[in-house]
Amino acid sequence: MSGPATPDDVVELRVHGIAAAGAGQVLNQPHVQQVAGDRSAGFYRPRPHCPDASDAGGVTREAYRWSDLPSGTAVRTLSLVFLLPFMLLNMAIWMRPGDPASDAVVRSLCRVLGLTLTALYVLAAVGVALDLVAWQCLSSPACLSGRSWLSWLGERPTGLRLTVLALVPAAAIALIWRVSTRPGRSFTAFRPPEPTVSGHRLSAVGQWEAEPLVGRLRSIHVATAFATLDGSLLAARAAQGASAFTIVLAVATGSVLAICVALLCTPPLIDRAPENRRLDGAARLLRTIAVGLTIVVPAHVLATPTRWHEGGGLPGYGSTLTWLFIAHAGLLAALAAALLWRRDRQPGHPPLIGLGALATAAVATAFGVAFSAELVHRMADYLDRTASTPEDLVPRPPGAYTWAIYGFFRAALVTLVVAGLVALISRRGRSRAAAAIVARDFPDPPAEAAPRLRQVQQAIVRARFTELLIPLAVVYACLAGLGAATTALDLLGLYPGGTIERYAGVPAGLVNFGIGMGSYLIGATVLSLVIGGIFAYRTAGFRRHVGVLWDLATFWPRAAHPFAPPCYAERAVPELVRRITYLVESGNAVLIAGYSHGSVLVTAAVLQLPPHVSGRVALLTYASPLRRLYARLFPAYIYDDMLHDVGGRVGWRWLNLWRDTDAIGGWIFSAHRPDEPLTVTGPAATVDRRFRDPSDVVAPPSDSVPPPIKGHGPRESDEPYIEAARELVERLRKPMDPGPHPADRPAGQ
């Protein structure tokens, strides 16, 4: 607990949101210098002796620039594109509701889903290298014609072809294993100056020892990846006649997979404390056994007699793939049941809160399946020069991939149609609410302002569509799960076109058209993500629009999938805590200003500040997604008690600025619209301040155009921001006795 203080020196520490162009833009200064940090992230101040190095009140401005942490180099930015399914699945585990009864089940299901994505990654490589090339193409003279880079293997024994080309999926496993071990090192070296002082989960950001858990998960996933490759080779070998040694290897491989699943289904075991070296050693031993089997199994395949019974696809590959897709559907159904069955549900509680985990897991699974299916199909098209219809493909990919592509197209199409209908149906209500807001904000406007008023109203209508995104995501999750379940028809040897025409009456030509369009849609999606990654790295303005997903997902540590990108908050939050503590202990008061996603970083930092530091801190958030997005997507981490704790820690020196035209940010405790009653009382009622946007709908005498509609745009130079910052600085400079600190009482009281 801190005693009375009268700080005279105030530092305004600004934390930007997604994709700030630079510290100079955040500080509104052309000349800045770095005072702490490195090239990836650091603190900047205006250069000394420059005009406006500090404002008229003597406040020193400082900016924390962290935008290179989630992206960094172009290679790393592009890697996020290809790791998208893993990244989304990892985010899903953090979107679970704060229900102790279902917490362990949800974590287990997310992790097992992640394991199936790793297996799918390997099976895609197996499909290209072993099924299409080694098994089908190398046994076809037409496929080998004119391909000298393949023909040297064409006359070789089948066992040798499989063994040699098994190096391709093995190299893919080694690559992703290597990538998953490198990036996290620059983040985990940063730790807060002292243990957490809050009991809320968000306060653990940056303080959890994530690397031991990630190491265990990495060992389990690498073991699964190699076991998946071994199982594919053994299935092909068993089709020629299973020897005793083949059975022994198959049992060993199946045991590795079973142990991996069992470990992930026991969160109390896998989430043990970092000092549990015995469990780490067991996970590494499992990985070593799998690697050893990957040496023995290809040697066993190589020793198989020269004569193989060839024809069709790689034995066992298609059925393995189909059963994996069925497992996806079953796991998603189980996850939906675990999320919907909640003992702590209260009357009036939104039923979709917490289902973000289901929607995100379904999207991750759908993207993983779609990317794999497209890769295999494109490779089949490349190898076959004479195909005219999908039935004529030689080499031919497994039918499960064709069902998967059709399911992806169907889910995307139906979701788009539903989204369009929802947009049309809800537009009247959103327009009515927007018209009331505009009428209240701009009473008695001149006649020439009518076009501008319509633009403002449309901006509010678009911004209010954000609330409908979660239900639409749940719709897509259900359709994606249904699409995964329909792949079971491949076990019966059924093809989408003829089957759907026979039982649903849809012409086969239309179904085949949908399959083709689905393939092009997947290809366009991948191309768009690649182009988006390149432009997001090179253009800060472009990244502000496409980088939301990247920064949102990589804020959370790797707890479900070790191949997801590393968590930048493991560095950013402790670094903020350390800097704020240093400034306060140097005799300054600190005004922390967080814009957009930066408000989430500063909120987590405030929860980690010791009482003698938070007693000399004020908080200014603007365009903050804390309530509007994070409280809905991450209900176990952002909730009322936690937000009240943040306010109590800073002595309720907290202002939150928001606008109705903002599609991302919003109010935190209460909307404070004049025509709506207050929903909170006490100090929390003083936090939110709504400002109309734009400031006027007619051009001022000094300009020829009306003021712009700013929406979610940065506003450090806006008058509302300047006034709020000035007010908080004055409150910091008043003698204060913060009284009992929230850390002195149990969290949530």
Secondary structure, 3 states (H helix, E strand, C coil): CCCCECCCEEEEEEECCCCCCCHHHHHCCCCEEEEEECCCCEEEEECCCCCCCECCCCCEEEEEECCCCCCCCHHHHHHHHHCHHHHHHHHHHHCCCCCHHHHHHHHHHHHHHHHHHHHHHHHHHHHHHHHHHHHHHHHCHHHHCCCHHHHCCCCCCHHHHHHHHCHHHHHHHHHHHHHHHCCCHHHHCCCCCCCCCCCCHHHHCCCCCHHHHHHHHHHHHHHHHHHHHHHHHHHHHHCCCCCHHHHHHHHHHHHHHHHHHHHHCCHHHHCCCCCCHHHHHHHHHHHHHHHHHHHHHHHHHHCCCCCCCCCCCCCCHHHHHHHHHHHHHHHHHHHHHHHHCCCCCCCCCCCCCCCHHHHHHHHHHHHHHHHHHHHHHHHHHHHCCCCCCHHHCCCCCCHHHHHHHHHHHHHHHHHHHHHHHHHHHHHHHHHHHHHHHHHHHCCCCCHHHHHHHHHHHHHHHHHHHHHHHHHHHHHHHHHHHHHHHHHHHHHHCCCHHHHHHHHHCCCHHHHHHHHHHHHHHHHHHHHHHHHHHHHHHHCHHHHHHHCHHHHHHCCCCCCCCCCCCCCCHHHHHHHHHHHHHHHHHCCEEEEEEEECHHHHHHHHHHCCCCHHHHCCEEEEEECCCHHHHHHHHCCCCCCHHHHHHHHHHCCCCEEEEECCCCCCCCCCCCCCCCCCCCCCCHHHHHCEEECCCCCCCCCCCCCCCCCCCCCCCCCCCCHHHHHHHHHHHHHHHCCECCCCCHHHCCCCC
